[in-house]
Amino acid sequence: MKNGMFVPAARVQSRPDVKSDGKVRFDTGKPTLTQQGIDVDTFIHDNHALIQRLRKGTH
């Protein structure tokens, strides 16, 4: 150990993955829009009204 800190032998995998931007992401096993080949900006533009309705909670 170079810096004297304790390093566990096995990492616990049940913890969420925290990225550098501070957002916590859980691996759902489903492909993202980008992985499906969908342009996210176009998707948001085309579905803006639906997204706003879902944000407000009125389906």
Buried (B, 14 or more C-beta within 10 A) or exposed (E): EEEEEEEEEEEEEEEEEEEEEEEEEEEEEEEEEEEEEEEEEEBEEEEEEEEEEEEEEEE
